[in-house]
Amino acid sequence: MVMAKQYDVLFRLIMLGDSGVGKTCMLRRFTDSEFDPSHISTIGVDFKMKTLEIDGIKVRIQIWDTAGQERYQTITKQYYRRAQGIIFVYDITNMPSFQHLAKWASDVDESAPGTVQRILVGNKSDEELRRQVTKDQGSKLAETYGMEFFETSASTSSNISESFTRVAELVLQAHKRDVDNLLGSLDDYLENAALDEEKGSQDANDNTQKTCAC
Ligand SMILES: Nc1nc2c(ncn2[C@@H]2O[C@H](COP(=O)(O)OP(=O)(O)OP(=O)(O)O)[C@@H](O)[C@H]2O)c(=O)[nH]1
């Protein structure tokens, strides 16, 4: 039997940014629709999966949630190279987390592939009273880096799904030709498998007839 395809393509995304900006909360909000206000720092890296449908293509995304703490940098850097998309996150209530983006971005430039797609996210947009980074500052920096920009809240869920989906769309666009080729050959494969199966059952029928004729 030809198995139904679970997904067409698999992409790896990675979340980077200072400790405490809300990377884990954003990811949990996106994949499990949950928000847990306690902060347990990620150790090394962790990941979650989600399947999206974009332009009729089933895109399975593997999202790596990295530890923001300095001491894990050697481990987390090893994952940059394997990512097709990067989500840079800062906390709008924490100016240093915004200033450190320059460091995160230059680390990525050193090791990530040139085709990597990036977006910038200012998280905790629900905390308007504690805001230290204006929306304008965020969007200007994104413009400088040539990235799209979102302000999100893992707490209220605002823009969470939009930002993850957008980076997946950008990756899909960047790899469109590869994906089309892949889907073409996958379709050919499935078609051939279906034909073979049909032919197999035809042959079996033919054999049955032959036996019956004797
Ligand atoms: N108000 C508000 N708080 C948030 C939001 N997202 C995360 N937080 C809080 O910020 C703290 C840190 O969140 P985490 O998701 O653990 O941060 P992280 O970036 O994964 O941190 P590391 O794993 O150490 O790199 C937690 O106490 C969360 O409750 C948000 O959108 N709004």
The ligand as a Tripos MOL2 file, in Angstrom:
@<TRIPOS>MOLECULE
LIG
   32    34     1     0     0
SMALL
NO_CHARGES

@<TRIPOS>ATOM
      1 N1          4.9670   39.0550   30.2920 N.pl3     1 LIG1
      2 C1          5.5620   38.1470   29.5710 C.ar      1 LIG1
      3 N2          6.4750   37.3140   30.1150 N.ar      1 LIG1
      4 C2          7.0520   36.3880   29.3210 C.ar      1 LIG1
      5 C3          6.7450   36.2610   27.9400 C.ar      1 LIG1
      6 N3          7.4850   35.2600   27.4320 N.ar      1 LIG1
      7 C4          8.2270   34.7770   28.4510 C.ar      1 LIG1
      8 N4          7.9750   35.4570   29.5790 N.ar      1 LIG1
      9 C5          8.6080   35.2390   30.8920 C.3       1 LIG1
     10 O1         10.0120   35.4050   30.7340 O.3       1 LIG1
     11 C6         10.7080   34.4430   31.5060 C.3       1 LIG1
     12 C7         11.7470   33.7260   30.6590 C.3       1 LIG1
     13 O2         11.1040   32.9620   29.6740 O.3       1 LIG1
     14 P1         11.8460   31.7100   28.9430 P.3       1 LIG1
     15 O3         10.9760   31.2920   27.8220 O.co2     1 LIG1
     16 O4         12.1960   30.6730   29.9240 O.co2     1 LIG1
     17 O5         13.1890   32.4270   28.4200 O.3       1 LIG1
     18 P2         14.3410   31.8330   27.4740 P.3       1 LIG1
     19 O6         14.6590   32.8750   26.4660 O.co2     1 LIG1
     20 O7         13.9440   30.5030   26.9330 O.co2     1 LIG1
     21 O8         15.5660   31.6840   28.4760 O.3       1 LIG1
     22 P3         16.8570   30.6710   28.4050 P.3       1 LIG1
     23 O9         16.3420   29.2850   28.2740 O.co2     1 LIG1
     24 O10        17.6070   30.8950   29.6900 O.co2     1 LIG1
     25 O11        17.6760   31.1090   27.2240 O.co2     1 LIG1
     26 C8          9.6540   33.5030   32.1130 C.3       1 LIG1
     27 O12         9.5170   33.8070   33.4670 O.3       1 LIG1
     28 C9          8.3950   33.8130   31.3750 C.3       1 LIG1
     29 O13         7.2760   33.7490   32.1850 O.3       1 LIG1
     30 C10         5.7700   37.1510   27.4040 C.ar      1 LIG1
     31 O14         5.4300   37.1380   26.2130 O.2       1 LIG1
     32 N5          5.2260   38.0740   28.2560 N.ar      1 LIG1
@<TRIPOS>BOND
     1     1     2 1
     2     2     3 ar
     3     2    32 ar
     4     3     4 ar
     5     4     5 ar
     6     4     8 ar
     7     5     6 ar
     8     5    30 ar
     9     6     7 ar
    10     7     8 ar
    11     8     9 1
    12     9    10 1
    13     9    28 1
    14    10    11 1
    15    11    12 1
    16    11    26 1
    17    12    13 1
    18    13    14 1
    19    14    15 2
    20    14    16 1
    21    14    17 1
    22    17    18 1
    23    18    19 2
    24    18    20 1
    25    18    21 1
    26    21    22 1
    27    22    23 2
    28    22    24 1
    29    22    25 1
    30    26    27 1
    31    26    28 1
    32    28    29 1
    33    30    31 2
    34    30    32 ar
@<TRIPOS>SUBSTRUCTURE
     1 LIG1         1 GROUP 0 **** ****
